[in-house]
Amino acid sequence: MDDRCLATNNRFISFSSLSPSPSTSEDNSIAACDEVLNKVSSLSPATDEFILTLYPPRRVECVKKEAHNVEIAVTNVVQCLVSNNFYKNDSNYISVLEKTLEHNITLINSFIDSVKQ
């Protein structure tokens, strides 16, 4: 496995140090890491598109659509981590990620509601 890294929560995690499950073969482990990398690679474009909608002229429907796309991208990463048993011994970390996502989406929705007025 190579030394690609995933930056999460202000820390770097080397894919070579992650193992989806002790019983998983190396090929499956590599495939799981590749799946995570694929999901993570969608975050930057989704975030870029969302940020662009915040510049004037703001169109509320575009902001909502792109915010939803960011939510989907982040949710896909978290679900991929869970389904491939990453952090299986640290369910608290997954819970923190899910709560952070929920909190940030609430803030974005509040912002969108304030722009409508």
A tleap script that builds the chain and sets N, CA, C and O, in Angstrom:
source leaprc.protein.ff14SB
mol = sequence {
  NMET ASP ASP ARG CYS LEU ALA THR ASN ASN
  ARG PHE ILE SER PHE SER SER LEU SER PRO
  SER PRO SER THR SER GLU ASP ASN SER ILE
  ALA ALA CYS ASP GLU VAL LEU ASN LYS VAL
  SER SER LEU SER PRO ALA THR ASP GLU PHE
  ILE LEU THR LEU TYR PRO PRO ARG ARG VAL
  GLU CYS VAL LYS LYS GLU ALA HIE ASN VAL
  GLU ILE ALA VAL THR ASN VAL VAL GLN CYS
  LEU VAL SER ASN ASN PHE TYR LYS ASN ASP
  SER ASN TYR ILE SER VAL LEU GLU LYS THR
  LEU GLU HIE ASN ILE THR LEU ILE ASN SER
  PHE ILE ASP SER VAL LYS CGLN
}
set mol.1.N position { 0.843 -1.163 0.000 }
set mol.1.CA position { 0.000 0.000 0.000 }
set mol.1.C position { 0.897 1.238 0.000 }
set mol.1.O position { 1.977 1.209 0.591 }
set mol.2.N position { 0.475 2.318 -0.647 }
set mol.2.CA position { 1.319 3.505 -0.712 }
set mol.2.C position { 1.080 4.423 0.484 }
set mol.2.O position { 0.327 4.089 1.398 }
set mol.3.N position { 1.723 5.565 0.462 }
set mol.3.CA position { 1.643 6.473 1.601 }
set mol.3.C position { 0.733 7.666 1.341 }
set mol.3.O position { 0.976 8.750 1.870 }
set mol.4.N position { -0.321 7.486 0.528 }
set mol.4.CA position { -1.279 8.578 0.341 }
set mol.4.C position { -1.900 8.902 1.690 }
set mol.4.O position { -2.054 8.032 2.548 }
set mol.5.N position { -2.249 10.156 1.858 }
set mol.5.CA position { -2.798 10.584 3.144 }
set mol.5.C position { -4.151 11.245 2.951 }
set mol.5.O position { -4.444 11.800 1.892 }
set mol.6.N position { -4.954 11.179 3.975 }
set mol.6.CA position { -6.247 11.819 4.029 }
set mol.6.C position { -6.200 12.796 5.195 }
set mol.6.O position { -5.912 12.404 6.326 }
set mol.7.N position { -6.483 14.075 4.922 }
set mol.7.CA position { -6.496 15.065 5.991 }
set mol.7.C position { -7.899 15.112 6.576 }
set mol.7.O position { -8.863 15.390 5.863 }
set mol.8.N position { -8.016 14.844 7.853 }
set mol.8.CA position { -9.306 14.916 8.514 }
set mol.8.C position { -9.130 15.550 9.871 }
set mol.8.O position { -8.200 15.230 10.612 }
set mol.9.N position { -10.035 16.453 10.185 }
set mol.9.CA position { -10.077 17.020 11.530 }
set mol.9.C position { -8.698 17.522 11.968 }
set mol.9.O position { -8.259 17.273 13.090 }
set mol.10.N position { -8.024 18.236 11.053 }
set mol.10.CA position { -6.707 18.826 11.323 }
set mol.10.C position { -5.631 17.802 11.662 }
set mol.10.O position { -4.685 18.120 12.383 }
set mol.11.N position { -5.758 16.601 11.163 }
set mol.11.CA position { -4.715 15.607 11.331 }
set mol.11.C position { -4.634 14.791 10.050 }
set mol.11.O position { -5.610 14.677 9.309 }
set mol.12.N position { -3.479 14.235 9.805 }
set mol.12.CA position { -3.290 13.437 8.607 }
set mol.12.C position { -3.287 11.966 8.979 }
set mol.12.O position { -2.687 11.560 9.974 }
set mol.13.N position { -3.959 11.186 8.171 }
set mol.13.CA position { -4.039 9.757 8.388 }
set mol.13.C position { -3.438 9.095 7.167 }
set mol.13.O position { -3.919 9.303 6.053 }
set mol.14.N position { -2.426 8.327 7.348 }
set mol.14.CA position { -1.808 7.610 6.245 }
set mol.14.C position { -2.654 6.396 5.915 }
set mol.14.O position { -3.008 5.618 6.801 }
set mol.15.N position { -2.980 6.233 4.632 }
set mol.15.CA position { -3.760 5.071 4.234 }
set mol.15.C position { -3.044 3.777 4.595 }
set mol.15.O position { -3.689 2.760 4.849 }
set mol.16.N position { -1.716 3.810 4.618 }
set mol.16.CA position { -0.994 2.579 4.941 }
set mol.16.C position { -1.173 2.185 6.404 }
set mol.16.O position { -0.917 1.038 6.771 }
set mol.17.N position { -1.611 3.128 7.246 }
set mol.17.CA position { -1.820 2.803 8.655 }
set mol.17.C position { -3.261 2.388 8.948 }
set mol.17.O position { -3.566 1.951 10.058 }
set mol.18.N position { -4.150 2.522 7.957 }
set mol.18.CA position { -5.547 2.159 8.143 }
set mol.18.C position { -5.796 0.754 7.637 }
set mol.18.O position { -5.226 0.334 6.630 }
set mol.19.N position { -6.621 0.057 8.318 }
set mol.19.CA position { -7.034 -1.255 7.841 }
set mol.19.C position { -8.528 -1.366 8.075 }
set mol.19.O position { -8.989 -1.228 9.208 }
set mol.20.N position { -9.295 -1.614 7.014 }
set mol.20.CA position { -10.741 -1.704 7.189 }
set mol.20.C position { -11.157 -2.772 8.183 }
set mol.20.O position { -12.121 -2.579 8.924 }
set mol.21.N position { -10.463 -3.875 8.214 }
set mol.21.CA position { -10.817 -4.967 9.114 }
set mol.21.C position { -9.649 -5.941 9.159 }
set mol.21.O position { -9.025 -6.195 8.129 }
set mol.22.N position { -9.341 -6.487 10.318 }
set mol.22.CA position { -8.236 -7.428 10.400 }
set mol.22.C position { -8.409 -8.654 9.509 }
set mol.22.O position { -7.420 -9.246 9.077 }
set mol.23.N position { -9.629 -9.035 9.232 }
set mol.23.CA position { -9.870 -10.228 8.428 }
set mol.23.C position { -9.903 -9.936 6.925 }
set mol.23.O position { -10.041 -10.854 6.116 }
set mol.24.N position { -9.777 -8.669 6.557 }
set mol.24.CA position { -9.856 -8.279 5.156 }
set mol.24.C position { -8.527 -8.542 4.468 }
set mol.24.O position { -7.467 -8.239 5.014 }
set mol.25.N position { -8.586 -9.097 3.283 }
set mol.25.CA position { -7.356 -9.350 2.540 }
set mol.25.C position { -6.725 -8.032 2.114 }
set mol.25.O position { -7.382 -6.991 2.103 }
set mol.26.N position { -5.438 -8.088 1.764 }
set mol.26.CA position { -4.742 -6.864 1.349 }
set mol.26.C position { -5.396 -6.254 0.117 }
set mol.26.O position { -5.505 -5.031 0.032 }
set mol.27.N position { -5.834 -7.070 -0.840 }
set mol.27.CA position { -6.495 -6.551 -2.039 }
set mol.27.C position { -7.781 -5.808 -1.673 }
set mol.27.O position { -8.058 -4.732 -2.202 }
set mol.28.N position { -8.556 -6.391 -0.770 }
set mol.28.CA position { -9.784 -5.723 -0.332 }
set mol.28.C position { -9.468 -4.449 0.439 }
set mol.28.O position { -10.186 -3.455 0.323 }
set mol.29.N position { -8.408 -4.477 1.217 }
set mol.29.CA position { -7.999 -3.300 1.968 }
set mol.29.C position { -7.603 -2.173 1.029 }
set mol.29.O position { -7.970 -1.019 1.249 }
set mol.30.N position { -6.857 -2.502 -0.012 }
set mol.30.CA position { -6.462 -1.497 -1.001 }
set mol.30.C position { -7.700 -0.960 -1.714 }
set mol.30.O position { -7.816 0.245 -1.937 }
set mol.31.N position { -8.611 -1.836 -2.067 }
set mol.31.CA position { -9.848 -1.413 -2.728 }
set mol.31.C position { -10.653 -0.483 -1.826 }
set mol.31.O position { -11.228 0.499 -2.295 }
set mol.32.N position { -10.694 -0.794 -0.527 }
set mol.32.CA position { -11.419 0.062 0.422 }
set mol.32.C position { -10.768 1.431 0.508 }
set mol.32.O position { -11.465 2.446 0.528 }
set mol.33.N position { -9.449 1.476 0.558 }
set mol.33.CA position { -8.736 2.761 0.597 }
set mol.33.C position { -8.960 3.544 -0.687 }
set mol.33.O position { -9.129 4.763 -0.652 }
set mol.34.N position { -8.963 2.853 -1.816 }
set mol.34.CA position { -9.233 3.515 -3.095 }
set mol.34.C position { -10.643 4.085 -3.130 }
set mol.34.O position { -10.869 5.164 -3.679 }
set mol.35.N position { -11.592 3.359 -2.543 }
set mol.35.CA position { -12.971 3.847 -2.494 }
set mol.35.C position { -13.056 5.119 -1.643 }
set mol.35.O position { -13.734 6.075 -2.020 }
set mol.36.N position { -12.372 5.128 -0.504 }
set mol.36.CA position { -12.354 6.321 0.350 }
set mol.36.C position { -11.721 7.489 -0.419 }
set mol.36.O position { -12.249 8.601 -0.414 }
set mol.37.N position { -10.607 7.230 -1.066 }
set mol.37.CA position { -9.925 8.274 -1.833 }
set mol.37.C position { -10.838 8.831 -2.918 }
set mol.37.O position { -10.870 10.040 -3.145 }
set mol.38.N position { -11.575 7.959 -3.583 }
set mol.38.CA position { -12.512 8.386 -4.620 }
set mol.38.C position { -13.589 9.302 -4.032 }
set mol.38.O position { -13.918 10.336 -4.614 }
set mol.39.N position { -14.130 8.919 -2.887 }
set mol.39.CA position { -15.173 9.734 -2.244 }
set mol.39.C position { -14.603 11.075 -1.784 }
set mol.39.O position { -15.244 12.113 -1.947 }
set mol.40.N position { -13.400 11.054 -1.209 }
set mol.40.CA position { -12.767 12.278 -0.717 }
set mol.40.C position { -12.472 13.235 -1.872 }
set mol.40.O position { -12.560 14.452 -1.712 }
set mol.41.N position { -12.123 12.685 -3.028 }
set mol.41.CA position { -11.781 13.543 -4.164 }
set mol.41.C position { -12.969 14.362 -4.661 }
set mol.41.O position { -12.778 15.345 -5.377 }
set mol.42.N position { -14.186 13.978 -4.296 }
set mol.42.CA position { -15.366 14.753 -4.695 }
set mol.42.C position { -15.619 15.946 -3.778 }
set mol.42.O position { -16.423 16.818 -4.107 }
set mol.43.N position { -14.944 15.993 -2.633 }
set mol.43.CA position { -15.183 17.076 -1.681 }
set mol.43.C position { -14.748 18.449 -2.205 }
set mol.43.O position { -15.495 19.420 -2.089 }
set mol.44.N position { -13.563 18.530 -2.772 }
set mol.44.CA position { -13.043 19.815 -3.218 }
set mol.44.C position { -13.896 20.443 -4.318 }
set mol.44.O position { -14.244 21.619 -4.208 }
set mol.45.N position { -14.249 19.704 -5.376 }
set mol.45.CA position { -15.103 20.315 -6.396 }
set mol.45.C position { -16.472 20.743 -5.855 }
set mol.45.O position { -16.989 21.797 -6.225 }
set mol.46.N position { -17.051 19.922 -4.982 }
set mol.46.CA position { -18.358 20.270 -4.412 }
set mol.46.C position { -18.252 21.529 -3.561 }
set mol.46.O position { -19.126 22.395 -3.610 }
set mol.47.N position { -17.186 21.626 -2.785 }
set mol.47.CA position { -16.969 22.806 -1.948 }
set mol.47.C position { -16.716 24.040 -2.806 }
set mol.47.O position { -17.250 25.112 -2.523 }
set mol.48.N position { -15.908 23.896 -3.849 }
set mol.48.CA position { -15.641 25.023 -4.759 }
set mol.48.C position { -16.929 25.563 -5.366 }
set mol.48.O position { -17.150 26.774 -5.398 }
set mol.49.N position { -17.774 24.661 -5.846 }
set mol.49.CA position { -19.037 25.092 -6.462 }
set mol.49.C position { -19.934 25.791 -5.439 }
set mol.49.O position { -20.600 26.776 -5.757 }
set mol.50.N position { -19.944 25.275 -4.214 }
set mol.50.CA position { -20.746 25.915 -3.167 }
set mol.50.C position { -20.233 27.323 -2.874 }
set mol.50.O position { -21.018 28.268 -2.797 }
set mol.51.N position { -18.928 27.461 -2.712 }
set mol.51.CA position { -18.347 28.772 -2.399 }
set mol.51.C position { -18.648 29.773 -3.508 }
set mol.51.O position { -18.927 30.939 -3.226 }
set mol.52.N position { -18.597 29.342 -4.753 }
set mol.52.CA position { -18.888 30.247 -5.870 }
set mol.52.C position { -20.298 30.816 -5.794 }
set mol.52.O position { -20.533 31.950 -6.213 }
set mol.53.N position { -21.238 30.038 -5.263 }
set mol.53.CA position { -22.621 30.533 -5.169 }
set mol.53.C position { -22.782 31.606 -4.099 }
set mol.53.O position { -23.802 32.295 -4.070 }
set mol.54.N position { -21.795 31.762 -3.219 }
set mol.54.CA position { -21.885 32.747 -2.151 }
set mol.54.C position { -21.492 34.151 -2.605 }
set mol.54.O position { -21.768 35.133 -1.917 }
set mol.55.N position { -20.850 34.236 -3.765 }
set mol.55.CA position { -20.475 35.543 -4.309 }
set mol.55.C position { -21.673 36.180 -5.000 }
set mol.55.O position { -22.492 35.489 -5.605 }
set mol.56.N position { -21.769 37.512 -4.905 }
set mol.56.CA position { -22.879 38.196 -5.589 }
set mol.56.C position { -22.801 37.994 -7.101 }
set mol.56.O position { -21.705 37.851 -7.643 }
set mol.57.N position { -23.896 37.981 -7.763 }
set mol.57.CA position { -25.252 38.001 -7.189 }
set mol.57.C position { -25.618 36.607 -6.658 }
set mol.57.O position { -25.466 35.604 -7.354 }
set mol.58.N position { -26.095 36.569 -5.437 }
set mol.58.CA position { -26.476 35.296 -4.823 }
set mol.58.C position { -27.863 34.895 -5.308 }
set mol.58.O position { -28.800 35.693 -5.314 }
set mol.59.N position { -27.960 33.652 -5.708 }
set mol.59.CA position { -29.271 33.083 -6.042 }
set mol.59.C position { -29.513 31.969 -5.028 }
set mol.59.O position { -28.793 30.972 -4.981 }
set mol.60.N position { -30.531 32.170 -4.236 }
set mol.60.CA position { -30.804 31.269 -3.114 }
set mol.60.C position { -30.928 29.817 -3.573 }
set mol.60.O position { -30.419 28.913 -2.910 }
set mol.61.N position { -31.592 29.590 -4.686 }
set mol.61.CA position { -31.764 28.216 -5.156 }
set mol.61.C position { -30.425 27.565 -5.502 }
set mol.61.O position { -30.234 26.372 -5.266 }
set mol.62.N position { -29.497 28.347 -6.061 }
set mol.62.CA position { -28.166 27.802 -6.376 }
set mol.62.C position { -27.390 27.494 -5.096 }
set mol.62.O position { -26.717 26.467 -5.003 }
set mol.63.N position { -27.489 28.387 -4.111 }
set mol.63.CA position { -26.815 28.161 -2.833 }
set mol.63.C position { -27.349 26.880 -2.198 }
set mol.63.O position { -26.574 26.052 -1.718 }
set mol.64.N position { -28.678 26.715 -2.195 }
set mol.64.CA position { -29.288 25.512 -1.620 }
set mol.64.C position { -28.815 24.257 -2.339 }
set mol.64.O position { -28.462 23.263 -1.705 }
set mol.65.N position { -28.812 24.310 -3.660 }
set mol.65.CA position { -28.419 23.141 -4.454 }
set mol.65.C position { -26.979 22.747 -4.175 }
set mol.65.O position { -26.691 21.569 -3.959 }
set mol.66.N position { -26.074 23.712 -4.175 }
set mol.66.CA position { -24.658 23.402 -3.969 }
set mol.66.C position { -24.378 23.008 -2.517 }
set mol.66.O position { -23.506 22.176 -2.265 }
set mol.67.N position { -25.101 23.592 -1.561 }
set mol.67.CA position { -24.961 23.180 -0.157 }
set mol.67.C position { -25.392 21.721 -0.011 }
set mol.67.O position { -24.767 20.948 0.716 }
set mol.68.N position { -26.447 21.363 -0.699 }
set mol.68.CA position { -26.918 19.970 -0.662 }
set mol.68.C position { -25.880 19.034 -1.283 }
set mol.68.O position { -25.673 17.923 -0.795 }
set mol.69.N position { -25.231 19.482 -2.355 }
set mol.69.CA position { -24.191 18.668 -2.992 }
set mol.69.C position { -22.993 18.451 -2.056 }
set mol.69.O position { -22.401 17.372 -2.045 }
set mol.70.N position { -22.641 19.470 -1.275 }
set mol.70.CA position { -21.557 19.321 -0.283 }
set mol.70.C position { -21.988 18.324 0.791 }
set mol.70.O position { -21.214 17.458 1.197 }
set mol.71.N position { -23.221 18.458 1.239 }
set mol.71.CA position { -23.733 17.530 2.254 }
set mol.71.C position { -23.671 16.086 1.748 }
set mol.71.O position { -23.264 15.186 2.484 }
set mol.72.N position { -24.068 15.869 0.514 }
set mol.72.CA position { -24.022 14.523 -0.069 }
set mol.72.C position { -22.580 14.020 -0.136 }
set mol.72.O position { -22.309 12.871 0.212 }
set mol.73.N position { -21.654 14.869 -0.581 }
set mol.73.CA position { -20.246 14.462 -0.707 }
set mol.73.C position { -19.663 14.067 0.648 }
set mol.73.O position { -18.980 13.049 0.756 }
set mol.74.N position { -19.929 14.866 1.680 }
set mol.74.CA position { -19.398 14.570 3.013 }
set mol.74.C position { -20.069 13.316 3.577 }
set mol.74.O position { -19.405 12.466 4.170 }
set mol.75.N position { -21.364 13.205 3.392 }
set mol.75.CA position { -22.090 12.023 3.864 }
set mol.75.C position { -21.549 10.762 3.203 }
set mol.75.O position { -21.409 9.728 3.856 }
set mol.76.N position { -21.245 10.843 1.913 }
set mol.76.CA position { -20.689 9.687 1.200 }
set mol.76.C position { -19.341 9.270 1.774 }
set mol.76.O position { -19.056 8.077 1.874 }
set mol.77.N position { -18.514 10.231 2.149 }
set mol.77.CA position { -17.213 9.906 2.751 }
set mol.77.C position { -17.425 9.194 4.089 }
set mol.77.O position { -16.825 8.150 4.344 }
set mol.78.N position { -18.275 9.759 4.931 }
set mol.78.CA position { -18.522 9.160 6.250 }
set mol.78.C position { -19.112 7.760 6.095 }
set mol.78.O position { -18.686 6.830 6.780 }
set mol.79.N position { -20.089 7.604 5.199 }
set mol.79.CA position { -20.691 6.286 4.991 }
set mol.79.C position { -19.673 5.285 4.457 }
set mol.79.O position { -19.708 4.109 4.818 }
set mol.80.N position { -18.775 5.744 3.607 }
set mol.80.CA position { -17.726 4.866 3.076 }
set mol.80.C position { -16.790 4.412 4.196 }
set mol.80.O position { -16.404 3.245 4.256 }
set mol.81.N position { -16.430 5.333 5.073 }
set mol.81.CA position { -15.576 4.972 6.208 }
set mol.81.C position { -16.265 3.932 7.087 }
set mol.81.O position { -15.633 2.981 7.547 }
set mol.82.N position { -17.558 4.120 7.315 }
set mol.82.CA position { -18.312 3.188 8.152 }
set mol.82.C position { -18.471 1.840 7.461 }
set mol.82.O position { -18.232 0.798 8.071 }
set mol.83.N position { -18.870 1.853 6.199 }
set mol.83.CA position { -19.138 0.586 5.512 }
set mol.83.C position { -17.879 -0.247 5.302 }
set mol.83.O position { -17.959 -1.469 5.179 }
set mol.84.N position { -16.721 0.402 5.260 }
set mol.84.CA position { -15.466 -0.330 5.104 }
set mol.84.C position { -14.769 -0.584 6.438 }
set mol.84.O position { -13.604 -0.980 6.477 }
set mol.85.N position { -15.496 -0.353 7.527 }
set mol.85.CA position { -15.018 -0.620 8.887 }
set mol.85.C position { -13.777 0.171 9.295 }
set mol.85.O position { -13.008 -0.277 10.146 }
set mol.86.N position { -13.579 1.350 8.690 }
set mol.86.CA position { -12.545 2.234 9.200 }
set mol.86.C position { -13.070 2.776 10.524 }
set mol.86.O position { -14.270 3.013 10.663 }
set mol.87.N position { -12.211 2.969 11.466 }
set mol.87.CA position { -12.586 3.482 12.782 }
set mol.87.C position { -13.598 2.586 13.478 }
set mol.87.O position { -14.379 3.063 14.302 }
set mol.88.N position { -13.598 1.293 13.161 }
set mol.88.CA position { -14.600 0.426 13.777 }
set mol.88.C position { -14.406 0.336 15.285 }
set mol.88.O position { -15.358 0.054 16.013 }
set mol.89.N position { -13.194 0.570 15.762 }
set mol.89.CA position { -12.941 0.573 17.202 }
set mol.89.C position { -13.084 1.960 17.805 }
set mol.89.O position { -12.848 2.153 18.997 }
set mol.90.N position { -13.472 2.929 16.978 }
set mol.90.CA position { -13.616 4.302 17.452 }
set mol.90.C position { -14.918 4.886 16.913 }
set mol.90.O position { -14.906 5.828 16.121 }
set mol.91.N position { -16.037 4.318 17.351 }
set mol.91.CA position { -17.339 4.787 16.879 }
set mol.91.C position { -17.594 6.225 17.311 }
set mol.91.O position { -18.407 6.920 16.702 }
set mol.92.N position { -16.905 6.678 18.358 }
set mol.92.CA position { -17.047 8.054 18.800 }
set mol.92.C position { -16.598 9.028 17.707 }
set mol.92.O position { -17.211 10.078 17.515 }
set mol.93.N position { -15.524 8.673 16.991 }
set mol.93.CA position { -15.015 9.551 15.931 }
set mol.93.C position { -16.042 9.688 14.814 }
set mol.93.O position { -16.264 10.794 14.321 }
set mol.94.N position { -16.665 8.601 14.408 }
set mol.94.CA position { -17.708 8.642 13.380 }
set mol.94.C position { -18.881 9.471 13.879 }
set mol.94.O position { -19.444 10.261 13.122 }
set mol.95.N position { -19.254 9.306 15.128 }
set mol.95.CA position { -20.341 10.087 15.711 }
set mol.95.C position { -20.029 11.579 15.674 }
set mol.95.O position { -20.901 12.391 15.365 }
set mol.96.N position { -18.791 11.937 15.985 }
set mol.96.CA position { -18.381 13.345 15.935 }
set mol.96.C position { -18.487 13.862 14.502 }
set mol.96.O position { -18.980 14.969 14.284 }
set mol.97.N position { -18.035 13.083 13.526 }
set mol.97.CA position { -18.145 13.495 12.124 }
set mol.97.C position { -19.601 13.709 11.723 }
set mol.97.O position { -19.924 14.700 11.068 }
set mol.98.N position { -20.468 12.802 12.106 }
set mol.98.CA position { -21.889 12.914 11.757 }
set mol.98.C position { -22.527 14.127 12.421 }
set mol.98.O position { -23.302 14.843 11.787 }
set mol.99.N position { -22.211 14.366 13.693 }
set mol.99.CA position { -22.761 15.526 14.402 }
set mol.99.C position { -22.220 16.830 13.830 }
set mol.99.O position { -22.944 17.823 13.751 }
set mol.100.N position { -20.958 16.831 13.433 }
set mol.100.CA position { -20.369 18.026 12.822 }
set mol.100.C position { -21.055 18.340 11.505 }
set mol.100.O position { -21.368 19.497 11.222 }
set mol.101.N position { -21.288 17.321 10.706 }
set mol.101.CA position { -21.998 17.510 9.443 }
set mol.101.C position { -23.389 18.077 9.691 }
set mol.101.O position { -23.791 19.044 9.044 }
set mol.102.N position { -24.114 17.490 10.612 }
set mol.102.CA position { -25.465 17.956 10.931 }
set mol.102.C position { -25.445 19.409 11.397 }
set mol.102.O position { -26.277 20.210 10.970 }
set mol.103.N position { -24.505 19.750 12.265 }
set mol.103.CA position { -24.381 21.117 12.775 }
set mol.103.C position { -24.093 22.110 11.640 }
set mol.103.O position { -24.711 23.172 11.562 }
set mol.104.N position { -23.148 21.752 10.765 }
set mol.104.CA position { -22.782 22.657 9.678 }
set mol.104.C position { -23.911 22.830 8.665 }
set mol.104.O position { -24.100 23.924 8.133 }
set mol.105.N position { -24.649 21.783 8.400 }
set mol.105.CA position { -25.794 21.895 7.490 }
set mol.105.C position { -26.863 22.790 8.107 }
set mol.105.O position { -27.502 23.568 7.399 }
set mol.106.N position { -27.061 22.688 9.414 }
set mol.106.CA position { -28.009 23.570 10.099 }
set mol.106.C position { -27.574 25.029 9.954 }
set mol.106.O position { -28.402 25.901 9.697 }
set mol.107.N position { -26.270 25.295 10.120 }
set mol.107.CA position { -25.760 26.658 9.956 }
set mol.107.C position { -25.947 27.155 8.526 }
set mol.107.O position { -26.331 28.304 8.312 }
set mol.108.N position { -25.679 26.303 7.562 }
set mol.108.CA position { -25.851 26.693 6.156 }
set mol.108.C position { -27.316 26.984 5.866 }
set mol.108.O position { -27.631 27.969 5.198 }
set mol.109.N position { -28.210 26.142 6.358 }
set mol.109.CA position { -29.645 26.378 6.143 }
set mol.109.C position { -30.108 27.666 6.803 }
set mol.109.O position { -30.955 28.370 6.254 }
set mol.110.N position { -29.566 27.985 7.973 }
set mol.110.CA position { -29.891 29.255 8.633 }
set mol.110.C position { -29.413 30.427 7.792 }
set mol.110.O position { -30.110 31.433 7.655 }
set mol.111.N position { -28.213 30.288 7.228 }
set mol.111.CA position { -27.677 31.329 6.357 }
set mol.111.C position { -28.569 31.511 5.129 }
set mol.111.O position { -28.878 32.639 4.743 }
set mol.112.N position { -28.976 30.413 4.526 }
set mol.112.CA position { -29.831 30.476 3.341 }
set mol.112.C position { -31.153 31.159 3.679 }
set mol.112.O position { -31.643 31.983 2.906 }
set mol.113.N position { -31.729 30.820 4.825 }
set mol.113.CA position { -32.979 31.454 5.255 }
set mol.113.C position { -32.796 32.949 5.467 }
set mol.113.O position { -33.699 33.729 5.165 }
set mol.114.N position { -31.635 33.364 5.985 }
set mol.114.CA position { -31.413 34.806 6.206 }
set mol.114.C position { -31.206 35.536 4.889 }
set mol.114.O position { -31.545 36.715 4.785 }
set mol.115.N position { -30.661 34.870 3.886 }
set mol.115.CA position { -30.475 35.493 2.577 }
set mol.115.C position { -31.809 35.700 1.883 }
set mol.115.O position { -31.988 36.676 1.155 }
set mol.116.N position { -32.750 34.786 2.103 }
set mol.116.CA position { -34.077 34.890 1.478 }
set mol.116.C position { -34.796 36.162 1.900 }
set mol.116.O position { -35.539 36.750 1.114 }
set mol.117.N position { -34.575 36.591 3.147 }
set mol.117.CA position { -35.342 37.716 3.694 }
set mol.117.C position { -34.879 39.037 3.184 }
set mol.117.O position { -35.432 40.071 3.559 }
savepdb mol mol.pdb
quit
